[in-house]
Amino acid sequence: MLKLAISGKGGVGKTTLAAMLAHLFVREGYSVTAIDCDSSINLPSALGVNEEVKPLAELREVIEQRVKGPFGTFRYNPKVDDIFEEYSVRNSDGVRVLVLGTIEKGGEGCFCPENAFLRAILRHAIFRDDVLILDMEAGIEHLGRGTAKGVDVLIAVVEPGTRAIETLKRIEKLAADIEINRIAVVVNKFLDTPKSRELLNTIKHPILGVIPYDQCFVQADMENIPPYEVCNLEPFEKIKENLLKFLGKQEDKKK
């Protein structure tokens, strides 16, 4: 079982990475769930899902029923397994896709119904399929300490530039707050220049891979085509291989 959270500032390519990894794992026979936790909902289309996927945060009546018990009591771990099944869709590869939607940014101390409900969804997801991929916002507010303990690694996607270090520092702080200890990095949109190579040397976390800048990804996004159908898979296959090595997991192809 492999549980990944992918984070980074908007536009760095974390959704592309999430879609590519989901595709690579599912084609080897793994059971894969991909959850869009970003307020900008892009993961379903990156996985070739054209139908609307209902954001779970918008299920107001369901949330009220599941989270609020009799006499005003509050269920911190509501039943969500049926919700997980009903509001997920599968793409043509067989990847299960869900959309969380936006929650209130209340941190760990916020026990609003939406937070309790969505974190229950994530806890349920962590103990299900072989591979879980969470496409996070620039922050990782959806994850509480209890949920984060089930995540194997937080992958920070950065672009080569001075802001990459700032992004990493923010992700490190958020990860420490919820006790995620393993952080790895993917560098996207890489142009091989002395300054870019210098940046790589300043990153203290393991670098799973470097994705060269490729106009193909822009074109795939503009044409609403899953990037794995038209773009080079090789850098992502290397990232997948390095990820499994980093986590000490043997690659067991299930074909």
C-alpha positions as a Markdown table, in Angstrom:
| # | Residue | x | y | z |
|---|---|---|---|---|
| 1 | Met | 0.0 | 0.0 | 0.0 |
| 2 | Leu | 1.3 | 3.4 | -0.9 |
| 3 | Lys | -0.2 | 6.7 | 0.2 |
| 4 | Leu | 1.0 | 10.0 | -1.3 |
| 5 | Ala | 0.2 | 13.6 | -0.7 |
| 6 | Ile | 1.4 | 16.0 | -3.5 |
| 7 | Ser | 1.7 | 19.7 | -2.7 |
| 8 | Gly | 3.0 | 22.9 | -4.2 |
| 9 | Lys | 2.0 | 26.4 | -5.1 |
| 10 | Gly | -0.6 | 26.8 | -7.9 |
| 11 | Gly | 0.6 | 26.1 | -11.4 |
| 12 | Val | 3.8 | 24.1 | -10.6 |
| 13 | Gly | 2.4 | 20.9 | -12.1 |
| 14 | Lys | 1.3 | 18.9 | -9.0 |
| 15 | Thr | -1.9 | 17.8 | -10.7 |
| 16 | Thr | 0.0 | 16.6 | -13.8 |
| 17 | Leu | 2.3 | 14.6 | -11.5 |
| 18 | Ala | -0.7 | 13.2 | -9.6 |
| 19 | Ala | -2.4 | 12.1 | -12.9 |
| 20 | Met | 0.8 | 10.6 | -14.3 |
| 21 | Leu | 1.6 | 8.6 | -11.2 |
| 22 | Ala | -2.1 | 7.4 | -11.0 |
| 23 | His | -1.8 | 6.2 | -14.7 |
| 24 | Leu | 1.5 | 4.5 | -14.2 |
| 25 | Phe | 0.4 | 2.6 | -11.1 |
| 26 | Val | -3.1 | 1.5 | -12.4 |
| 27 | Arg | -1.7 | 0.2 | -15.7 |
| 28 | Glu | 0.4 | -2.2 | -13.6 |
| 29 | Gly | -2.7 | -3.6 | -12.0 |
| 30 | Tyr | -2.7 | -1.6 | -8.8 |
| 31 | Ser | -6.0 | -0.4 | -7.3 |
| 32 | Val | -5.7 | 3.4 | -7.4 |
| 33 | Thr | -7.7 | 6.2 | -5.9 |
| 34 | Ala | -6.9 | 9.8 | -6.8 |
| 35 | Ile | -8.5 | 12.6 | -4.7 |
| 36 | Asp | -8.6 | 16.3 | -5.8 |
| 37 | Cys | -8.1 | 18.3 | -2.6 |
| 38 | Asp | -7.5 | 21.6 | -4.4 |
| 39 | Ser | -10.0 | 24.4 | -4.6 |
| 40 | Ser | -9.2 | 24.6 | -8.3 |
| 41 | Ile | -10.6 | 21.4 | -9.5 |
| 42 | Asn | -8.4 | 20.0 | -12.3 |
| 43 | Leu | -7.5 | 16.4 | -11.4 |
| 44 | Pro | -10.6 | 14.8 | -13.0 |
| 45 | Ser | -9.9 | 16.4 | -16.4 |
| 46 | Ala | -6.2 | 15.5 | -16.1 |
| 47 | Leu | -7.4 | 11.9 | -15.7 |
| 48 | Gly | -9.7 | 12.0 | -18.7 |
| 49 | Val | -13.0 | 12.3 | -16.6 |
| 50 | Asn | -15.4 | 14.5 | -18.6 |
| 51 | Glu | -18.4 | 14.0 | -16.4 |
| 52 | Glu | -19.0 | 16.3 | -13.4 |
| 53 | Val | -17.6 | 15.0 | -10.2 |
| 54 | Lys | -19.6 | 16.4 | -7.2 |
| 55 | Pro | -17.4 | 18.1 | -4.6 |
| 56 | Leu | -18.0 | 16.3 | -1.3 |
| 57 | Ala | -17.9 | 19.6 | 0.6 |
| 58 | Glu | -21.1 | 20.6 | -1.1 |
| 59 | Leu | -23.1 | 17.8 | 0.3 |
| 60 | Arg | -24.6 | 20.1 | 3.0 |
| 61 | Glu | -27.6 | 17.9 | 4.0 |
| 62 | Val | -25.5 | 14.7 | 4.1 |
| 63 | Ile | -22.8 | 16.4 | 6.2 |
| 64 | Glu | -25.5 | 17.7 | 8.6 |
| 65 | Gln | -27.0 | 14.2 | 8.9 |
| 66 | Arg | -23.7 | 12.3 | 9.3 |
| 67 | Val | -21.8 | 14.7 | 11.5 |
| 68 | Lys | -24.4 | 16.1 | 13.9 |
| 69 | Gly | -26.0 | 13.5 | 16.1 |
| 70 | Pro | -29.1 | 13.7 | 18.4 |
| 71 | Phe | -29.4 | 16.5 | 21.0 |
| 72 | Gly | -26.7 | 18.5 | 19.2 |
| 73 | Thr | -23.9 | 16.0 | 19.7 |
| 74 | Phe | -21.0 | 16.0 | 17.3 |
| 75 | Arg | -19.6 | 12.9 | 15.5 |
| 76 | Tyr | -15.9 | 13.3 | 14.9 |
| 77 | Asn | -15.7 | 10.1 | 12.8 |
| 78 | Pro | -18.9 | 9.9 | 10.8 |
| 79 | Lys | -19.8 | 6.9 | 8.5 |
| 80 | Val | -18.7 | 7.7 | 5.0 |
| 81 | Asp | -18.0 | 4.4 | 3.2 |
| 82 | Asp | -21.2 | 4.6 | 1.2 |
| 83 | Ile | -20.5 | 8.3 | 0.3 |
| 84 | Phe | -17.1 | 7.3 | -0.9 |
| 85 | Glu | -18.6 | 4.8 | -3.3 |
| 86 | Glu | -21.5 | 6.9 | -4.5 |
| 87 | Tyr | -19.7 | 10.1 | -5.3 |
| 88 | Ser | -16.6 | 8.7 | -6.9 |
| 89 | Val | -16.2 | 8.0 | -10.6 |
| 90 | Arg | -13.7 | 5.9 | -12.5 |
| 91 | Asn | -11.7 | 7.0 | -15.6 |
| 92 | Ser | -11.0 | 4.7 | -18.6 |
| 93 | Asp | -7.9 | 3.3 | -16.9 |
| 94 | Gly | -9.9 | 2.3 | -13.8 |
| 95 | Val | -8.6 | 5.0 | -11.5 |
| 96 | Arg | -11.2 | 6.0 | -8.9 |
| 97 | Val | -11.5 | 9.8 | -8.8 |
| 98 | Leu | -13.1 | 12.0 | -6.0 |
| 99 | Val | -13.2 | 15.7 | -5.4 |
| 100 | Leu | -13.1 | 17.0 | -1.8 |
| 101 | Gly | -13.9 | 20.6 | -2.4 |
| 102 | Thr | -13.1 | 23.6 | -0.3 |
| 103 | Ile | -13.2 | 23.6 | 3.5 |
| 104 | Glu | -12.9 | 26.3 | 6.1 |
| 105 | Lys | -9.3 | 27.1 | 7.0 |
| 106 | Gly | -9.6 | 26.5 | 10.7 |
| 107 | Gly | -6.6 | 24.4 | 11.3 |
| 108 | Glu | -6.5 | 21.5 | 13.7 |
| 109 | Gly | -8.6 | 23.3 | 16.2 |
| 110 | Cys | -11.6 | 23.7 | 13.8 |
| 111 | Phe | -14.2 | 21.1 | 14.4 |
| 112 | Cys | -16.7 | 22.4 | 11.9 |
| 113 | Pro | -18.9 | 19.7 | 10.3 |
| 114 | Glu | -17.2 | 20.1 | 6.9 |
| 115 | Asn | -13.8 | 19.5 | 8.3 |
| 116 | Ala | -14.9 | 16.4 | 10.3 |
| 117 | Phe | -16.7 | 15.0 | 7.2 |
| 118 | Leu | -13.9 | 15.5 | 4.7 |
| 119 | Arg | -11.2 | 14.2 | 7.1 |
| 120 | Ala | -13.4 | 11.1 | 7.7 |
| 121 | Ile | -13.4 | 10.7 | 3.9 |
| 122 | Leu | -9.6 | 10.9 | 3.8 |
| 123 | Arg | -9.2 | 8.5 | 6.7 |
| 124 | His | -11.5 | 6.0 | 4.9 |
| 125 | Ala | -9.5 | 6.4 | 1.7 |
| 126 | Ile | -6.1 | 5.8 | 3.4 |
| 127 | Phe | -7.2 | 2.3 | 4.4 |
| 128 | Arg | -8.7 | 1.2 | 1.1 |
| 129 | Asp | -6.9 | 0.7 | -2.2 |
| 130 | Asp | -3.3 | -0.2 | -3.0 |
| 131 | Val | -2.4 | 3.4 | -4.0 |
| 132 | Leu | -3.9 | 6.7 | -2.8 |
| 133 | Ile | -2.8 | 9.9 | -4.4 |
| 134 | Leu | -3.9 | 13.2 | -2.9 |
| 135 | Asp | -3.6 | 16.3 | -5.1 |
| 136 | Met | -3.3 | 18.9 | -2.3 |
| 137 | Glu | -3.7 | 22.7 | -2.3 |
| 138 | Ala | -0.6 | 24.9 | -1.9 |
| 139 | Gly | -1.2 | 24.2 | 1.7 |
| 140 | Ile | -2.2 | 20.9 | 3.3 |
| 141 | Glu | -5.1 | 22.1 | 5.4 |
| 142 | His | -7.2 | 19.1 | 4.5 |
| 143 | Leu | -4.9 | 16.8 | 6.5 |
| 144 | Gly | -5.1 | 16.7 | 10.3 |
| 145 | Arg | -2.6 | 14.9 | 12.5 |
| 146 | Gly | -4.7 | 11.7 | 12.6 |
| 147 | Thr | -5.0 | 11.5 | 8.8 |
| 148 | Ala | -1.5 | 12.5 | 8.1 |
| 149 | Lys | -0.1 | 9.5 | 10.0 |
| 150 | Gly | -1.4 | 7.3 | 7.2 |
| 151 | Val | 0.5 | 9.3 | 4.5 |
| 152 | Asp | 3.8 | 7.7 | 3.5 |
| 153 | Val | 5.4 | 10.8 | 2.0 |
| 154 | Leu | 4.6 | 14.4 | 1.1 |
| 155 | Ile | 5.9 | 15.2 | -2.4 |
| 156 | Ala | 6.6 | 18.9 | -2.9 |
| 157 | Val | 6.6 | 20.0 | -6.5 |
| 158 | Val | 8.7 | 23.1 | -7.2 |
| 159 | Glu | 9.9 | 25.0 | -10.2 |
| 160 | Pro | 13.6 | 25.9 | -10.6 |
| 161 | Gly | 13.9 | 29.4 | -9.1 |
| 162 | Thr | 14.4 | 31.2 | -5.9 |
| 163 | Arg | 10.8 | 30.9 | -4.9 |
| 164 | Ala | 11.2 | 27.1 | -4.8 |
| 165 | Ile | 13.1 | 27.4 | -1.6 |
| 166 | Glu | 10.4 | 29.6 | 0.0 |
| 167 | Thr | 7.7 | 27.1 | -1.1 |
| 168 | Leu | 9.7 | 24.2 | 0.4 |
| 169 | Lys | 10.1 | 26.1 | 3.7 |
| 170 | Arg | 6.3 | 26.7 | 3.9 |
| 171 | Ile | 5.6 | 23.0 | 3.1 |
| 172 | Glu | 8.1 | 21.9 | 5.7 |
| 173 | Lys | 6.4 | 24.0 | 8.4 |
| 174 | Leu | 3.0 | 22.7 | 7.5 |
| 175 | Ala | 4.2 | 19.1 | 7.4 |
| 176 | Ala | 5.9 | 19.5 | 10.8 |
| 177 | Asp | 2.6 | 20.9 | 12.3 |
| 178 | Ile | 0.7 | 17.7 | 11.4 |
| 179 | Glu | 3.7 | 15.4 | 12.0 |
| 180 | Ile | 4.5 | 14.3 | 8.5 |
| 181 | Asn | 8.2 | 13.4 | 8.6 |
| 182 | Arg | 8.9 | 12.3 | 5.1 |
| 183 | Ile | 9.2 | 15.0 | 2.4 |
| 184 | Ala | 10.6 | 14.4 | -1.1 |
| 185 | Val | 10.8 | 16.8 | -4.0 |
| 186 | Val | 10.0 | 16.8 | -7.7 |
| 187 | Val | 11.4 | 19.7 | -9.8 |
| 188 | Asn | 9.2 | 20.5 | -12.7 |
| 189 | Lys | 9.7 | 22.8 | -15.8 |
| 190 | Phe | 13.4 | 22.3 | -15.6 |
| 191 | Leu | 15.7 | 24.1 | -18.0 |
| 192 | Asp | 19.3 | 22.9 | -17.8 |
| 193 | Thr | 21.2 | 26.1 | -16.8 |
| 194 | Pro | 23.9 | 26.8 | -14.3 |
| 195 | Lys | 21.4 | 28.6 | -12.0 |
| 196 | Ser | 18.9 | 25.7 | -12.2 |
| 197 | Arg | 21.6 | 23.2 | -11.4 |
| 198 | Glu | 22.7 | 25.4 | -8.5 |
| 199 | Leu | 19.2 | 25.3 | -7.2 |
| 200 | Leu | 19.1 | 21.5 | -7.1 |
| 201 | Asn | 22.2 | 21.6 | -4.9 |
| 202 | Thr | 20.4 | 23.7 | -2.3 |
| 203 | Ile | 17.5 | 21.3 | -1.8 |
| 204 | Lys | 18.1 | 19.2 | 1.3 |
| 205 | His | 15.3 | 16.7 | 0.8 |
| 206 | Pro | 15.6 | 13.7 | -1.6 |
| 207 | Ile | 14.9 | 14.7 | -5.2 |
| 208 | Leu | 12.7 | 12.0 | -6.8 |
| 209 | Gly | 13.1 | 13.4 | -10.3 |
| 210 | Val | 13.5 | 16.4 | -12.6 |
| 211 | Ile | 10.8 | 17.0 | -15.3 |
| 212 | Pro | 12.2 | 19.0 | -18.2 |
| 213 | Tyr | 10.1 | 21.9 | -19.5 |
| 214 | Asp | 7.9 | 20.6 | -22.3 |
| 215 | Gln | 5.3 | 22.5 | -24.2 |
| 216 | Cys | 3.4 | 19.3 | -24.6 |
| 217 | Phe | 1.9 | 19.6 | -21.1 |
| 218 | Val | 0.6 | 23.1 | -21.9 |
| 219 | Gln | -0.9 | 21.8 | -25.2 |
| 220 | Ala | -2.5 | 18.8 | -23.4 |
| 221 | Asp | -4.1 | 21.2 | -20.9 |
| 222 | Met | -5.4 | 23.5 | -23.5 |
| 223 | Glu | -7.0 | 20.6 | -25.5 |
| 224 | Asn | -8.3 | 18.9 | -22.3 |
| 225 | Ile | -6.3 | 15.7 | -23.1 |
| 226 | Pro | -4.8 | 13.6 | -20.2 |
| 227 | Pro | -1.1 | 14.3 | -20.4 |
| 228 | Tyr | -0.2 | 10.6 | -20.2 |
| 229 | Glu | -1.8 | 10.1 | -23.6 |
| 230 | Val | 0.4 | 12.5 | -25.5 |
| 231 | Cys | 3.5 | 13.5 | -23.3 |
| 232 | Asn | 6.7 | 11.7 | -22.5 |
| 233 | Leu | 6.2 | 9.3 | -19.6 |
| 234 | Glu | 9.9 | 8.6 | -19.1 |
| 235 | Pro | 10.6 | 11.3 | -16.4 |
| 236 | Phe | 7.5 | 10.1 | -14.5 |
| 237 | Glu | 8.5 | 6.4 | -14.7 |
| 238 | Lys | 11.8 | 7.4 | -13.1 |
| 239 | Ile | 10.1 | 9.4 | -10.4 |
| 240 | Lys | 7.9 | 6.4 | -9.6 |
| 241 | Glu | 10.9 | 4.1 | -9.5 |
| 242 | Asn | 12.8 | 6.5 | -7.2 |
| 243 | Leu | 9.7 | 6.9 | -5.0 |
| 244 | Leu | 9.5 | 3.2 | -4.4 |
| 245 | Lys | 13.2 | 3.0 | -3.6 |
| 246 | Phe | 12.9 | 6.0 | -1.2 |
| 247 | Leu | 10.1 | 4.4 | 0.7 |
| 248 | Gly | 11.8 | 1.0 | 0.7 |
| 249 | Lys | 8.9 | -0.6 | -1.2 |
| 250 | Gln | 9.7 | -3.3 | -3.8 |
| 251 | Glu | 8.0 | -2.8 | -7.1 |
| 252 | Asp | 5.5 | -5.6 | -7.4 |
| 253 | Lys | 3.9 | -5.5 | -10.8 |
| 254 | Lys | 0.4 | -7.0 | -10.6 |
| 255 | Lys | -0.2 | -7.7 | -14.3 |
